[in-house]
Amino acid sequence: MNTHRIRVGIDVGGTFTDAVAVDATTLQLLGQVKVPTSHHHEDGVAHGIVEALDRLLEQTGHTPEDVTFLAHGTTQATNALLEGDVATVGLIGIGTGPGATLTRRLAAFRKLELTPGKRLPLAYAHVADADDAPAVRAALDEVVREGAEVVVASQPFSVDRPEGEEAVAVAARERGLPTTAAHDITSLYGLHKRTRTAVVNAAILPRMLATADLVDASITKAGVSAPLMVMRCDGGVMSLDEMRRRPLLTVLSGPAAGVAGALMQERISEGLFLETGGTSTDISVVRRGKVAVRHATMLGRSSYLSALDVRTVGVGGGSMVRIDGGKVVGVGPRSAHIAGLPYACFASAEDLRDARVTTIRPMAEDPADYAVLDAAGGRFAITMTCAANALGRVPEGDFARCDQEAARAALAPLAAALGTDVATAATKLLDAG
């Protein structure tokens, strides 16, 4: 049994969960594993985290007691926004006179687009005086009737006078509603941008709260006593309790951890960092040994969230192809793993027998133009990974590599539906991404 102390990092992506171990003293890489992210397990992604940790400890010959530090990065928040998997937000504006005019304009946030054609689900209500308890209850009733699952309280100049937002937040929490007060998210002036940042935080709050609870319980059950720290988008770490309050800080935390790891391992001073996962792709520029920090852009607009300058697009190896009228019209943002479908290129020839192309709506809110294969072995997703393998572009030994002929067989029905050959169909798919 190895007695060296280790530091462990776990990244939960939209498609895979990765875990690495380094020596706590020398930072030498000791082991790494990859498992599918367990979105559909009853314990959610926490199950995949524990599975990855167990495999990592077995691979390196360590025990849970050897872990002195455990850092958890995730693209869950990022992917939730990219794929539109968010909660309905109830926004309560507070103010009178000119303040009321300003806060009523915040109702326009319901026009924010999460993905093309899908808007942020938001209900708005207004109260003149947050100390008027009946009025606050009526406003909460109004947004709940419209489907609100989480509440945001916003008032002009709340960074100086937070009492109004706090009163609404207390009333909402008494009803069991997860709540965000805008001044808690950022202390910077600017009602519109501050509230928009808080609204996005709230939209992912219920999902991330559930994840935090499951991860905490699972890590404890696994026997790890080291504190669990969560990566922040600015490259730092925070406690699980802080993540429960401000999950938005985990947006782009996975990419931030990736850049930090590259800087530490490769010691580069100038370069381009590109990381492609199953659901999204991240890119950043390293200058003079550092990555720039900026206010993150979310939903196409600047926020008050300080983050490493990592740009993300909703296209990855598991992104599903979309077709219409015999043409490839797009790729993603829905990924095969979130849709609960296996990649066609990894299916056996028997499973793909009698395969035909059809289009589906992977999730209730998705457009019905995602192409899949219905075959003898079930339903399979046609992905970017299928196309890359069909063209022989995945290196030998890579986790995403499969037999090229198997990939070509998987794409053959799509090529027929498009009226072209396999190589051209694969190229069209990659070009669309």
N, C-alpha and C positions, 0 to 999 in steps of 0.2 A: 504493500500500500504506500502510495506517495504521500509524504508528510509536508511538502512545500505548500505554502499558502498561495491562493490564487485569487485573481480578480476576474469576474465574469460579466460579459456584456450580452444582452439579449435584444434582438431587434424583431419586432412584430410587423411584418409587412402585410400587404393586402393578399398575397398569395403564399409566401413562405415565412417561417419564423427561423431566424438564424441565431446561433449562440457561439460565442468564442470564449476561450479561457487564456489568460496570460499569467505568467509568474508575477506575484505581487511585488517582488523586489526588482527583478531584471526587466520585466515587461516583455519577456520572450513569449512568442505565440506557442501555446501548448496543444491546442486542439480547436476544432470547429465542426459544427454540425448544422444540418438544415432539415426542417420538417415542414409539412404543409400547415399553414395557419388554420386553426380549428374554429372557423367562424360558426359552423353548424353544430358543434358539440354543446351539450347542456351547460358546460362550464365556460363556453365561449373561447376566446383566444387564450385564456389562462391555462386550459388543458394543453395547448401546444407549447406554451412556455415551460411548463413542468416536464413535458416529454422531451423538449430540447435540452433542458437542464440535466435530466436523468441520463440522457445519451452522452452528453458532454462529460459528465463526471465519470461515467463508465469508460469512455474513450481515454481520458487522461489519468485514470486510476486514482481519483480523488473522492472525498466524501463531502457531504453538505457542510460539515464543520470546518473544512479547509477554505471555504469561501469567505473572504474578508470584506468583499465589496461586490455589490450586484447592481449594475446599471441597466435600465430598461428603456430602450428607445422604440418609438412606434410611428408608423405612417397611418395609423387608424384614423386620427383626426383629419389628416390630409385627404385620405381616400374617401372618408365620409362626405367631405365637401366636394371632391371631384366627382363622386358618383351620385351625389344628391341624397344620401341616406342620413337625413337629419330630422330632428324633432320640430314640431310646430311651435313657434315662439309667440308668446303673448307679451307685447310691448306696452308698458304703462308709461305714458308721458305725463309729466307733472309741471304745472305752472299756471300763472295768470298773466293777463295783459300781454306784453310783447313775448314773455316766456312761453305763453300758451301757443302763440303763433308759431314760434320756433319748434316746439315739441310736436305740434300737430303735423308739421311737415315730415316728421320721422315715419309717418305711416307709409311714405313712399318706399320704404325698405322692402315692402312686399313685392316690389318690382325687381329686386336683386335676382340675377340669374345664377343658379348653382351650376347647371349644365345647360347647353342649348335647348331652349324650349321648356325648361323646368325652373320655376321661380322659388325663392325661399318662402316656405309656408309661414306666414306671419299674420297675427291678429293684433289690432291696435285699439286701445282705449285711453281716455284722458281723464285726469283728476285735477281739479284746480288747487286743492289743498290736501296734502298727504296726511294731515292730522285729522281729516274728516273721515273717521273709520267707516261709516256707512257708504260714503262715496268710493272709498278704496275697495270695499267688498263688492260693490256694484260693478266697478271696473274689472275686478278679477272674475266675477261671474260672466261678464261680457266676453272676455277673451277665452275663458274656458268653454263657453258655449260654441265658440268658433274653432275649438279643437286644440287650444294651447296646452302643451305638455310641460312647458317651462316658461318662466317669467323673467323679463328684464324691466328694471325700473330706471328711468332716465329723467334728469332735471337739469336745466341750465346751471352752470357754475357749481355743480355738485362736488367738484374737487375741493371747493372751499366750504360748502355747506351741504354735507352729505345726509343730514337728518331726514329730508323728504324721501330720498331713495331708500334709506334704511327702514323707514316706517312701512313703505310698501313691501319691501323684501321680507320683513318680519311677518306681515299679514299673509303673504303668499306662502311662506314656509309653514305657517300654522295650518294651512290647507294641504300640506304635503307636497307642494310644488317646488321642484328645484328652481333656484332663483339666482340671478346675477344683478348686482347693482353696478351701474356703469362706472362709478368712481372707484370700485374695487378692481376693475380691470386695468385702468390706467389713470394716473393723476394728471395727465396732460389736458390743457384747455382745448376746446373745439367740440361742441356738442355733437355735431353730425358724425365726425369721425370716431369720437369716443363711443357713441351709441352704436354705431355700425360694428365696431370691434366687439362690444359687449353682446350684440345680437348674434354674431357668428359664434362667440364663445358659448352662448346659451343653446344654440342649435345643436351642438355636439355634446352638451352637458349630460343629458340622461344616459346616452350610450357610453360615455367615458366614465361616469360614476359607477355604472354596473361593471365595467371592465376593471376599474381600480379595486373594487371590493373582491371580485373573483381572483384577481392576480395576487392581492394581499393574502387571502385565505389559502391559495394554492401554494405560494412560496413558503408560507409558515408550515403547511402540512408536509411539504417536501423536506423539512428539517433544516432549512437555511435560516440562521439567526442574524446574519449580516443585514444591515439596513438596506432596504430596497429604495434606490434612487431612480428618478425618472429623468431622462434627457430632456432638456429645454431646447427650443429652436435657436437660441442664441449660443448654443454650445456648452452651456452650463448644465447643472443638475438641480433637481428639487425633490422634496419629499413627496410621498404619496398623498399626504393631506393637502399639500399645496396644489397638486394636480386635480384633486377633487374640487377645489375652488376655482382654479383657472386652467381647465383642460386645453384652452386655446394655446397655451405655451408649449404644448406638445406638437402643434402643427409644424411639420418639417423637422421634428426632432430626430427622426430616423436619418434623413439626409445630413443633418448637422453632425450626428455621430459618425456617419460614414466619412465625411470630410475630416473630422478630427482624427479618426483612425488612420486615414491616408497620410495626413501630415505627420503623425507620430511614427508610422511604420516606414514610410518612404522618405521622410525628411526632405520633401521638395520645397523649393522656394518660389518657383514659377510653374504654372501648369493649368491644365483644364481637367476638372474632375467630372466624370460622367458615371452615373449609377442607374442601371436599368433593372427594375424589379418586375414582378408579375403584373402589377396594376399601374404603376407610374414610373416615370423617368425623371431623374434630377440632374441638374448641371450647375456647376459653379466654377469660378475662376480663382486661382490661388495667385496672389501677388505679394512678393517679398515675404513669403512664408505665412501669410495670413489670408483669411477669407473676409471680404468686406461685410459689415453689419449694416442693415438698412431696415426701414419700416416695411414689413412684409406686405405684399399685395395679395389680397384675398377677394375672390369674386370679382376680379377685374378692377379693384379699387384699393388705394393705399389704406393701411390701418395704422394703429398705434402700437403694433406688436413688433418689438425689436427682434430681428432674426438674422442669422447668417444669410448672406445673399445667395440662396440656393433657389433656382427656378424649377418648378415642377409642372409637368404636363401629364394628362391622364391617359398615357399610352405606355404599355409595358408588354412583357413577353406573353402574358395571359390575356391581353385585350382581344375582344371578340370582333370579328369582321361584320360589317353591316352592308347589306346589298338592297338595291331597289331597281326595278326595271332592267335587270340583266347587267347591272353595273355595281362596282364597289363604290359605296358612297361615304364610307368612313370606317374607322376602327375605334372601339371603346366609346365612352370611358368604362363600360361594364366589362369586368374581367371574368374569366371562366370560373375561377374559384369562388367568387362571390355568388355567381349564378348556380353554383353547385354542380358544375359539369366537368368531366375529364377532358383533357386535350385529345383531339382526334389523332394526332401524330404518335401518341404513345399507346394507342389501342392496337390490339392484335388484328391480323388479317381476318380471322373468324368473326371478331366483334364488329368489324366494318363491312361484313358481307351484306349485300343488298342496300348499301348506303344511298340515301337520297338527301338532297338539300331542301331544307324548309326554313322559314323565318319564324322567330318567336319574340315574345316580350319577356326577357329573363326575369325582371322584377316588375311589379304591378305598374310602377311609374315610368318604365322604360318605353322607348318607341318599339314598335313591333317589326323591326327590320334587321334584327340580329340573326345571322345565318348559322345554322347548326346542321349536323348530320344525324338523321334518324336511321339506325341500322339494326342489324340482328342483335348486337350486344347492348343496345340502348341508345341514348342520345349523347352526342359529343360536340364540344365547342371547336370551332375553327379559329385558331389564334395566330398571333404574330410568330410565336415559337414554331408552329407548324410550317409557316411560310419560310422562315429562316432555315429550318432544317431541310425543307424541300429544295432549297437553292444551295445547300451545302455550306452555309455561312456560320454554323455553330462549331467552334473548335473541338477537336478530339479531347475527351476527358471532362468537358464542361457538363455541369449538372443538367443543363437544358438540352443536351444533345440526344438525338434518337437516330435510328437507322434512316438514311436518306430515302431509301425506297419506300419505307413505311410512311414517311411524311408525304412523299409524292402520291402514294395511294390514298392518303387521307384527303389530299387536295383535289384529287381527280374529279369527284362529283361537283365540287365548286367550279372547277375549270369548265366542266360541261355546261353547268348552269349559266356561266358567263360567255359561253361560245368561244372559248379559247383553249390554249394548252396549259399544262400545269405550271411551267416556268413563268409564263406571262401572268397567270392568275396569282402566283406567289409574289411576283414583282409588284403587281397592282396593290396587293394587300399591304406590303411593306411601304410602298410609296404613300398609301393613304394614311399610314401612321406617322 
